[in-house]
């Protein structure tokens, strides 16, 4: 919830920025707009990534290759951990995120192979 918190007792949102200086509100708005734009870009990038992995899944199914490629996955995890470190992002978080994506890709590949 932007600019508000959930009131757990009533289940309603309450504005927590009522007594905040206007300059702070403006800065929060600017930063939140940037976050919203970044979130949109992340979603679009993930959509493009999944379009590619769907094509990989079809290629694997056509050639009777297994849905998972543990060696590739391990290389990707190592590569992304290094990228995360260089970007000052927690490498453990990056690995968890990639593992979640990999699991979803494998699930898609398994579905494609069965069809």
Secondary structure, DSSP 8 states (H G I E B T S, - for coil): -TTEEEETTTTEEEES-TTS-HHHHHHHHHHHHHHHHHHHHHHHHHHHHHHHHHHHHHHHHHTT--S--HHHHHHHHHHHHHHHHHTT--HHHHHHHHHHHHHHHHHHHHHHHH-
